[in-house]
Each structure stands twice: as structure tokens, then as C-alpha cells.
Amino acid sequence: MRTAFTDLVGVEHPLAGFNRTPAVVVEVSRAGGLGVLGATMYTPDQLDAQLTWIEEQLEGRPYAVDVLVPARSRAAVGPDPAIPAEHRAFVDALLEKYGIPPLSEPVDPFGRIDASLETNTSAGLVEALLDVTFAHRPALVANALGTPPPAMLERARAAGVPVAALVGKREHAERQLAAGVDLLVAQGTEAGGHTGGVATMVLTPEVVAVAGDVPVLAAGGIATGPQLAAALALGAAGGWAGSVWLASHEDLAGRAIKDKLLAASSSDTVISTSRTGKPARQLASAWLAEWAAPGAPAPLPLPLQPMLVREAWERIDAAAERGVATARDLESFFVGQVVGSMTELRPTADIVRDIVTGCEARLRELCGR
């Protein structure tokens, strides 16, 4: 299927697959889509190693990098920020209530999205991540945190790399277009992770209407062939999928959270600020319920909330993987409403194939062929 998106990045299928796991990125691109690496969880050295490995595996096939670049520089937060004592006490009491044991050994913070949000959105590290990205050969660079600053756009132009931006409202799209982005990702509220309040079915045609010649991908609720076909029918040039890869063999998530994802229904997600300080859709759990209960403190803004809860989540994840039942009650992860269609673990390549062939079949049906 040829669209403005496939022409822009040189792929066979109008499907972008976002994931933090390099192996998933490689398999999506090998299968003819565009694998997109979530870069912000990595240090610059780690990102350099991962992109080197991806390029070795793909042997020239296109891939993309997704970063969080604030429109305004964010100063680095010190090691002991002014987090209210009330919030620290709340987290300590929550862990004690659920019997979550201390860590037996330190956990690498760059294996966690929570840790990356507190560090890798500061000005110095953002620049370092961009340095690494543009030293490699991505077919696209995406920004998921507002309008890319002019310096990022200038670097991309100089490198000949198109820039994508995620938007949750038509007004966001208009600002991105004025800045000069090359691709818009219209992310509906169904999507996992940081998200807005407008549904993909409503948002996508609104963004397409103002985008002109700039291609638009639909995100949020893209996990099957008919859903990709629906995105194309709405005027999108393809789909941006994220949650569905959590049910792949290659994704690096632990078995405890994968088991919960596979058992969940489409109504088992909640938008909460309790993880990152920004509204993010994630799997419902006791953690989210405790933060939403009467008397709980309001979550802190980014980057303070991730700093507050990072160690707590390291402890929860470790305990859940050891089979501690109360930790599994708390366990959660960023995932969209398509979680209800994720019922078994499969190879990434098979997921791509099924989405693409299912889309083609539905389009033939709609055309009466």
C-alpha cells in the first residue's frame, strides 16, 4: 500500500510501530513497516549502542527515533529536589500497606520510563540524545512533547531527516504546521501513555483537514487490520501503533505485567497523572486507585512525580516478577484501550503481517472486490 507516508520514509506498509525495545523496532522494519525507537529511556551512550545495533540488523532498511524535546529548555533537577514530605510519606505508607520489600540490589534507572522522564527531558541531555540521533541514519525523528524547537528542526533539515510531531488537538496540529514539521501523528485519547481527551475517530479528520500536503498518521486504537483501514478511510496516510507490541515476544516488559495485559479488557485502562505528573493512559491497578482515593495528595508535576515514585516502581516491578501477589495488584504499565484485543504473545513480524493483510482485506471488501 503506497501512501504519502510510505513515500516520505521509504517503507512498504503505512504502519509505524513505536516501542522502547530495539528488537521490536527491527522486526517492524524488517516486516515492511517503520520501527520507531522510544529513545528517551536511554542515556546517550546507551542510545548510540542501540542505534548502532539496529542499523547493523536492518542493513539499510528505514527506522525512526522518538524523543521528548520540550519547546522550552528544561533545567536539570538536582538529586534532592523539594518534594513535599506529605508525598514521600504517602508513597512510603502505600508500599508498607502492600508489603513491598526493599530492593535487594540497585536497579538501573535507565531501564525505566519513569526515570527517563526525570532526567532525559532536561536541556543538556536532550541535546546529547539529539547529537547521537543525528550521528546515525534514521529515516524520521519524532517529537512527542510539544512543538519541536527551531534548533531541532534546523538540525533535521541539515541532516535531511523529516520531523514528525504527535498532536492531541487540532490546535496543536496548527502550531506544529506553522513550525514546519513534515508529518503529524494524530493521537487520540484511546492511546497508551501521555494522551489527550479527543478520540481518534474525531481527531484524525480534524487534523487531516488542516494538514494540507503534510501526511497524517492516526494513533490510538490501531492494533488490527480493520483499525488501520479505518485510519486510512479517515484520511490518514497510515497508522502509528504502540500498545500492540507489548504483546510481542520481543518486547522487554516482564512476564508479570504481560500477564496482566493479556488478561485485561478494553475498559481496564485509566488516565492518571500518578506515574509521570502528566495525564497518561495506563492499565488500571491498585496503585492508580490509591492515588485517586480521598485524602491522597495530588500528584506532582513532571519531572518531580517521576522522581518521587521511581524507586517505588522499581520495588513493585521486582516484587511482581518474584510472584508477590500484592505487588501484582499494584503493577501497571502505559497501554491503550486496544489492550482488550491482546490475548496472547506473538512474534512482532506476525503482528505486522496480520495488521497489513487484515487492512488490505477490509479495503477490498469496502471496494466490493
C-alpha positions as CSV (number, residue, x, y, z in Angstrom):
1,M,0.0,0.0,0.0
2,R,1.5,3.2,-1.1
3,T,0.7,6.5,0.7
4,A,2.3,9.8,1.3
5,F,3.8,8.3,4.5
6,T,5.4,5.4,2.8
7,D,6.8,7.7,0.2
8,L,8.2,10.1,2.9
9,V,10.1,7.4,4.8
10,G,10.6,4.7,2.2
11,V,8.7,1.8,3.7
12,E,6.4,-0.8,2.1
13,H,3.4,-0.5,4.5
14,P,1.7,2.5,6.0
15,L,2.4,1.4,9.6
16,A,4.7,2.8,12.2
17,G,5.5,0.7,15.3
18,F,6.6,2.6,18.4
19,N,8.4,0.7,21.1
20,R,11.3,1.1,23.6
21,T,12.7,-2.3,22.6
22,P,15.3,-2.3,19.8
23,A,14.3,-5.9,18.8
24,V,10.7,-4.8,18.2
25,V,11.9,-1.8,16.1
26,V,14.0,-4.1,14.0
27,E,11.2,-6.6,13.4
28,V,8.6,-4.0,12.5
29,S,11.0,-2.5,9.9
30,R,12.0,-5.9,8.6
31,A,8.4,-6.7,8.0
32,G,7.9,-3.6,5.9
33,G,6.7,-1.0,8.4
34,L,8.6,1.7,10.2
35,G,10.0,0.7,13.5
36,V,10.2,3.7,15.9
37,L,12.6,3.5,18.9
38,G,11.5,5.3,22.1
39,A,14.8,7.0,22.8
40,T,14.2,8.9,26.0
41,M,14.7,5.9,28.3
42,Y,18.3,5.6,27.3
43,T,21.5,7.5,28.2
44,P,23.3,9.0,25.2
45,D,25.9,6.2,25.3
46,Q,23.1,3.5,25.5
47,L,21.2,5.2,22.7
48,D,24.3,5.2,20.5
49,A,24.8,1.5,21.1
50,Q,21.1,0.7,20.4
51,L,21.0,2.7,17.2
52,T,24.3,1.1,16.0
53,W,22.8,-2.4,16.7
54,I,19.5,-1.5,14.9
55,E,21.3,-0.3,11.8
56,E,23.5,-3.4,11.7
57,Q,20.4,-5.6,11.9
58,L,18.4,-3.6,9.3
59,E,21.2,-3.2,6.7
60,G,19.8,0.0,5.3
61,R,16.1,-0.5,6.0
62,P,14.4,2.6,7.4
63,Y,13.7,3.1,11.1
64,A,12.8,6.1,13.2
65,V,13.7,7.6,16.6
66,D,11.1,9.2,19.0
67,V,12.4,11.7,21.5
68,L,10.9,14.1,24.1
69,V,12.1,17.6,23.3
70,P,10.4,20.4,25.2
71,A,9.7,23.6,23.2
72,R,11.5,25.4,26.0
73,S,14.6,24.2,27.7
74,R,14.0,22.5,31.0
75,A,16.7,22.9,33.6
76,A,18.1,19.7,35.2
77,V,16.6,18.9,38.6
78,G,19.0,18.3,41.4
79,P,19.4,15.0,43.2
80,D,17.3,16.1,46.2
81,P,14.5,18.3,44.9
82,A,11.9,19.9,47.1
83,I,9.4,17.1,47.1
84,P,6.9,17.6,49.9
85,A,7.2,15.4,52.9
86,E,3.5,14.6,52.6
87,H,4.1,12.9,49.2
88,R,7.1,11.0,50.4
89,A,5.1,9.7,53.4
90,F,2.2,8.7,51.2
91,V,4.4,6.6,48.9
92,D,6.2,5.0,51.9
93,A,2.8,4.2,53.5
94,L,1.5,2.7,50.3
95,L,4.5,0.4,49.9
96,E,4.2,-0.7,53.5
97,K,0.4,-1.3,53.2
98,Y,1.1,-3.7,50.3
99,G,4.1,-5.3,51.8
100,I,6.5,-4.4,49.0
101,P,10.0,-5.3,50.1
102,P,13.1,-3.1,49.6
103,L,15.3,-3.8,46.6
104,S,18.0,-6.4,47.2
105,E,20.3,-4.5,44.7
106,P,20.1,-1.2,42.8
107,V,18.1,-1.2,39.6
108,D,19.5,0.6,36.5
109,P,17.2,3.7,36.3
110,F,17.5,3.9,32.5
111,G,15.5,0.7,32.2
112,R,12.5,2.7,33.4
113,I,10.4,5.3,31.6
114,D,9.8,7.0,35.0
115,A,13.5,7.6,35.4
116,S,14.0,8.8,31.9
117,L,11.3,11.4,32.3
118,E,13.0,13.0,35.3
119,T,16.4,13.2,33.6
120,N,16.3,13.0,29.8
121,T,14.0,15.9,29.2
122,S,16.5,18.4,30.7
123,A,18.2,20.6,28.2
124,G,21.7,19.1,28.3
125,L,20.6,15.5,28.0
126,V,18.1,16.3,25.2
127,E,20.9,17.9,23.2
128,A,23.1,14.9,23.8
129,L,20.3,12.5,22.7
130,L,19.8,14.6,19.6
131,D,23.6,14.6,18.9
132,V,23.5,10.8,19.0
133,T,20.4,10.5,16.9
134,F,21.6,12.8,14.1
135,A,25.0,11.0,14.1
136,H,23.1,7.9,12.9
137,R,20.8,7.5,9.9
138,P,17.1,7.4,11.0
139,A,14.5,7.9,8.3
140,L,12.4,10.0,10.7
141,V,12.7,11.8,14.0
142,A,9.5,12.2,16.1
143,N,8.9,14.6,19.0
144,A,6.2,13.6,21.5
145,L,6.4,16.7,23.8
146,G,5.0,19.7,22.1
147,T,6.3,21.7,19.2
148,P,9.9,20.9,18.2
149,P,12.2,23.8,19.0
150,P,13.7,25.6,15.9
151,A,17.2,24.3,16.7
152,M,15.9,20.7,16.4
153,L,14.1,21.4,13.1
154,E,17.2,23.1,11.7
155,R,19.4,20.1,12.6
156,A,16.9,17.8,11.0
157,R,16.8,19.9,7.8
158,A,20.6,19.9,7.6
159,A,20.7,16.1,8.0
160,G,17.9,15.6,5.5
161,V,15.7,13.9,8.1
162,P,11.9,14.6,8.2
163,V,10.4,15.5,11.6
164,A,7.1,14.2,13.0
165,A,5.1,15.6,15.9
166,L,2.4,14.0,18.0
167,V,-0.7,16.1,18.5
168,G,-3.9,15.6,20.5
169,K,-5.9,18.6,19.3
170,R,-6.4,20.4,16.0
171,E,-4.9,23.5,17.6
172,H,-1.7,21.5,18.4
173,A,-1.6,20.5,14.7
174,E,-1.8,24.1,13.5
175,R,1.1,25.1,15.8
176,Q,3.2,22.2,14.5
177,L,2.4,23.0,10.9
178,A,3.4,26.6,11.5
179,A,6.7,25.4,12.9
180,G,7.4,23.3,9.8
181,V,7.1,19.7,10.7
182,D,6.9,17.1,7.9
183,L,4.5,14.6,9.5
184,L,1.7,14.8,12.0
185,V,0.7,11.9,14.3
186,A,-2.9,12.5,15.4
187,Q,-3.0,10.7,18.8
188,G,-6.5,10.0,20.1
189,T,-7.4,9.5,23.8
190,E,-7.5,5.8,23.3
191,A,-3.8,5.7,23.1
192,G,-1.5,4.5,25.8
193,G,0.9,6.8,27.6
194,H,0.7,10.6,27.6
195,T,-2.5,11.4,25.8
196,G,-5.3,14.0,25.4
197,G,-9.1,13.8,25.5
198,V,-10.2,13.7,21.9
199,A,-11.0,10.3,20.3
200,T,-9.0,9.1,17.3
201,M,-12.2,8.9,15.2
202,V,-12.8,12.6,15.8
203,L,-9.3,13.9,15.9
204,T,-7.9,12.3,12.8
205,P,-10.2,14.0,10.2
206,E,-9.8,17.3,12.1
207,V,-6.1,17.2,11.8
208,V,-6.2,15.9,8.1
209,A,-8.5,18.9,7.3
210,V,-5.8,21.4,8.4
211,A,-2.7,19.5,7.3
212,G,-2.8,20.2,3.6
213,D,0.0,18.3,1.9
214,V,1.6,17.2,5.2
215,P,0.9,13.5,5.8
216,V,-1.0,12.4,8.9
217,L,-0.8,9.2,10.8
218,A,-3.6,8.1,13.1
219,A,-2.6,6.9,16.6
220,G,-4.7,5.4,19.4
221,G,-6.7,2.2,18.8
222,I,-4.5,0.9,16.0
223,A,-3.9,-2.8,16.6
224,T,-5.8,-4.7,13.9
225,G,-6.2,-4.6,10.1
226,P,-9.7,-3.1,10.2
227,Q,-8.5,-0.4,12.5
228,L,-5.7,0.6,10.1
229,A,-8.2,0.5,7.3
230,A,-10.4,2.9,9.3
231,A,-7.5,5.3,9.8
232,L,-7.0,5.3,6.0
233,A,-10.7,5.9,5.5
234,L,-10.5,8.9,7.8
235,G,-7.9,10.5,5.5
236,A,-4.7,9.4,7.4
237,A,-1.7,8.2,5.4
238,G,-1.2,5.4,7.8
239,G,-1.3,4.3,11.4
240,W,1.0,4.7,14.4
241,A,0.7,1.7,16.7
242,G,2.3,1.4,20.2
243,S,0.4,-0.8,22.7
244,V,0.0,-3.8,20.5
245,W,3.8,-4.5,20.6
246,L,3.6,-5.1,24.3
247,A,2.1,-8.4,23.4
248,S,5.1,-9.4,21.3
249,H,7.7,-11.9,22.3
250,E,10.4,-9.3,21.6
251,D,9.1,-6.6,23.9
252,L,11.3,-6.3,27.1
253,A,8.4,-6.0,29.6
254,G,8.5,-8.5,32.4
255,R,6.2,-11.5,32.5
256,A,4.1,-10.2,35.4
257,I,2.9,-7.1,33.6
258,K,2.5,-9.0,30.3
259,D,0.2,-11.5,32.1
260,K,-1.9,-8.6,33.4
261,L,-2.1,-7.0,29.9
262,L,-3.2,-10.3,28.3
263,A,-6.0,-10.7,30.9
264,A,-7.2,-7.1,30.6
265,S,-10.3,-5.8,28.8
266,S,-10.6,-2.6,26.8
267,S,-12.2,-0.9,29.8
268,D,-9.3,-1.7,32.1
269,T,-7.3,1.4,31.4
270,V,-7.2,4.7,33.3
271,I,-5.8,8.2,32.5
272,S,-3.8,9.3,35.6
273,T,-1.0,11.7,36.5
274,S,0.2,9.4,39.3
275,R,3.1,7.9,37.3
276,T,4.7,10.9,35.5
277,G,2.9,14.0,36.5
278,K,1.2,14.3,33.1
279,P,-2.0,12.6,32.0
280,A,-1.1,9.2,30.8
281,R,-3.3,6.2,30.0
282,Q,-2.2,3.0,31.7
283,L,-3.5,-0.3,33.0
284,A,-5.8,0.1,36.0
285,S,-4.3,-1.2,39.2
286,A,-4.3,-0.7,43.0
287,W,-1.6,2.0,42.5
288,L,-3.8,4.2,40.5
289,A,-6.8,3.6,42.8
290,E,-4.7,4.6,45.9
291,W,-3.7,7.9,44.2
292,A,-7.3,8.6,43.3
293,A,-8.7,7.8,46.8
294,P,-10.0,10.6,49.0
295,G,-7.2,12.1,51.1
296,A,-4.4,11.2,48.7
297,P,-2.1,14.0,47.7
298,A,-2.3,15.5,44.2
299,P,0.5,14.1,42.0
300,L,3.4,16.5,41.5
301,P,4.2,17.9,38.0
302,L,6.8,16.5,35.7
303,P,9.7,15.9,36.5
304,L,9.0,15.7,40.3
305,Q,6.4,12.9,40.2
306,P,8.7,10.5,38.4
307,M,11.5,11.3,40.9
308,L,9.1,10.7,43.8
309,V,7.8,7.3,42.5
310,R,10.8,5.9,40.7
311,E,12.2,3.7,43.5
312,A,8.7,2.6,44.4
313,W,8.1,1.3,40.9
314,E,11.5,-0.5,40.9
315,R,10.4,-2.2,44.0
316,I,6.9,-3.1,42.7
317,D,8.3,-4.4,39.4
318,A,10.9,-6.5,41.1
319,A,8.4,-8.0,43.6
320,A,5.8,-8.7,41.0
321,E,8.4,-10.6,38.9
322,R,9.1,-12.7,42.0
323,G,5.4,-13.5,42.3
324,V,4.4,-11.3,45.2
325,A,0.6,-11.1,44.9
326,T,0.3,-7.6,46.4
327,A,2.9,-6.3,44.0
328,R,1.0,-7.7,41.1
329,D,-2.1,-5.8,42.4
330,L,-0.1,-2.6,42.1
331,E,1.6,-3.5,38.8
332,S,0.7,-1.4,35.8
333,F,2.1,0.0,32.6
334,F,1.3,2.5,29.9
335,V,-1.2,0.9,27.5
336,G,-4.1,1.9,25.3
337,Q,-7.6,0.7,25.1
338,V,-6.6,-1.9,22.5
339,V,-5.3,-3.9,25.4
340,G,-8.6,-5.8,25.2
341,S,-7.6,-7.3,21.9
342,M,-4.2,-8.5,23.2
343,T,-4.8,-12.1,24.3
344,E,-1.6,-13.9,23.5
345,L,2.1,-13.2,23.0
346,R,3.1,-13.4,19.3
347,P,6.2,-12.6,17.2
348,T,6.3,-8.9,16.2
349,A,6.6,-9.9,12.5
350,D,3.3,-11.9,12.8
351,I,1.6,-8.9,14.3
352,V,2.7,-6.6,11.4
353,R,1.6,-9.2,8.9
354,D,-1.8,-9.6,10.4
355,I,-2.4,-5.9,10.6
356,V,-1.4,-5.3,7.0
357,T,-3.2,-8.3,5.5
358,G,-6.3,-7.5,7.5
359,C,-6.2,-3.9,6.4
360,E,-5.9,-5.0,2.7
361,A,-8.7,-7.5,3.1
362,R,-11.1,-4.9,4.6
363,L,-10.3,-2.3,2.0
364,R,-11.1,-4.9,-0.8
365,E,-14.4,-5.6,0.9
366,L,-15.2,-1.9,1.1
367,C,-14.4,-1.6,-2.6
368,G,-16.6,-4.5,-3.5
369,R,-13.7,-6.7,-4.6
